[in-house]
């Protein structure tokens, strides 16, 4: 995407107007405000900056256009509207929603950098399974205190999610991936304008959590975006995660079109009809078809291979992409969040609360057959796959007496492997094979006070949120103890050092990247972190050697890596 030609010479200025910080960018002037950080220094904050034209009317579902210039000084003191989620239950009373939602927020040190080029930049991409989420809940205070105070410009962005971001006809009439195009447009805007806020456009690190981490993987591969930043951090997500990329989004999207009366043999007719429906009508349509699927990938709207943003296989894209230094990892009990906190609008896979106290081997076997390896997902391979899962996760090391905690732990282990751990491992393996510098970590620490509130022990999905972003998930607020503060310092110092130097090592922590001699070494993140030579060797052997050999090499990829051209039949 190219920006329109300007007849005037670009001049980027930072000044003060009536005591408030202002910035002049190529689209107009902005007025923000100052925030005094905990260290006594001041940050300049600009909220609700539009980075694209409103994606409404005929632009709905389409890649965004650049923002148009404005006259006068635009007030940048409030967050812009959030993008609509895919379902009514995902709407938050604390947020305002609109289709006009492509805004970003910039937080930067008030004091000018001693380096002429400016401060390094973090661009944060929020999570939410590609179906909900916003930059607004992360605010600006904690981000300023955590990152800006350490000499980093922090940018958070909105992007379209759910059906507005990822609805597709599955062919060239509407290839999909609008949300990824939004992220790319935001990076274009940041690259062009961040100098006006004291940022260095040649030192941009993208940082994503969950779906944001999967987005980081996609942005690193796409030729449309991978030249717009230099480094990447992925927290608990990968382009290899099934929720991150799958052709099932085509089926679910067309089911939605049918539910709202738009389905036609001609894709363009279907597309044009969907563009005319109100958001309320589309939300009601999702109510009819259900917001999630009963499967290990319950998300209905997400990226796909579209022959455009992602024009080839992951392997080929990675071999052609610039080598982007990457920091990537996960928590040790990722899927527990989805298994024990019922969010049916996201994934309908939670264990019924009535079953938790007496969860048995029979319950785990039933879950394997119903969710993890269903016949619907795996067809003729389902029975063999189910047996492999039963042998490894149910029978291996099973206790002689009933033990709900054992089988719940194995359920968490199995689903975490399927949904997060092994996909992340595959990404690391592929990047190592293509000589990308990659730093791998596992979060092996959690606040122990939560153990009494949850049916499992371990660091689950979003474990880093209170430490890095100041956000507590599912209302589980807790007071930090000494270990929490130490863990927080390790996490933040690692991220800050990585952003500034490309290496997360700091102080006495020597964090080494993976290489040919040490292909899966990782940092065990905890109050006293240390390097581990081999990553989950027994589990890796099961998923990469036993399962492919006994069942199928591609049994886990399913419809994720189908050729997208197979859907071109209804284009005209």
C-alpha angles and dihedrals in degrees: 000000000000128000118236118263115264122216093208131065112262112247120182114199137173118201144144125259116190088338094308123112116250133188131198115212132170092272099048145290126312132199119202134162140248128251124198108225126215091258090059096252121117131241128202112225129197117183134187098020110169112229098177140027115269108282094221138125109003090001092061111119090008130111109274127258122227116272117265121240119262132212124238125003116321116218110237102181102107134055115256123239118290122241116258116262122225097256140034093239089062092058113110122214088215094062137067116223134206141150084239093075110121098122135135134199128219127202118181141161111274091218115079117250118258087227115078091223092058136229125327114259135227117199109197121208113194126223132228105137090278088284104081141006142099141203092239100080089059090062121187108264099075092040091053093047092046105039113005090054087060095055102270130127108226122204125184122191142198120219133178114273136182118017093340090057103035112018110131141173088217094241140067093288087076115351094184130216094115089149091058090049087052091055090049092050089051090052090049090052093047094047090051098043112023093096087070088066097044097266127136110234090201093059106055122147119190114213123191137176124209106322085010088057090050087050089054088057092050093046090050091056104039116094087215093064114013094090093058097077139028107213138027139207121194118191114192101336145078141188084244093062110108092230087057100059133007141133090233086087087072092056093046092046093053089047088057090049089053092048093056095043098255103112114124135160088244113070094210091057090050091048095049091049092051090052090058097051118099119243089247090056090051092047089051088050091056088051088058097049095035126252096251143020127240096244140094085270103046095162113111103191121048143115125305139182101276105171088244120055088022101025099171145014120305090248095054094042091052092049090055100040124095112262105262117194106236139196111197139164150122145230119267096245102031102157096050088090091061095039100052106025109067111226102156091172088065107032125350096213106101121133109247108255091232090062099049099083094054102027108160143185088266090055091050092049090049090050091051092053096042102040118003099046107009122170088238091061101036105026114191091001093058098090095050092044091049090053092051091051092048092051094048103036104026108030102030108099092347117175120246093232129048110280117175093186091057095052094041088052091051090049090053090046094050097046093043089054092048098044104033122352103059095038089053090047090052091052091051091048092051093047091049090051089054093046098250113157103242132180113200126200141173122204102228096168133080135165103274093210088074093063092082090054097049136055092233142045124231146066107297134191111307091022090139095050099093092043099046104024105022090238121132114207125222092004092289097143117171138174114251117247125198093275090051092053092047091048091048091052091050093050096046096041089051092051093045093049091047092051092048101039110012090245123088094206114119138163109341093343111105105190111189125199124234117265141164093282094043103030099167107023114139144175115256099218112216137120086286103032125196140175120261119203102212129033116227092317097187094049094043090052091051096049099038102034114020101038096047093044098048099035120012137315090233101038092114097046094058110161095346096096103033114137104266090213087074087079098056093100098099101041099115 
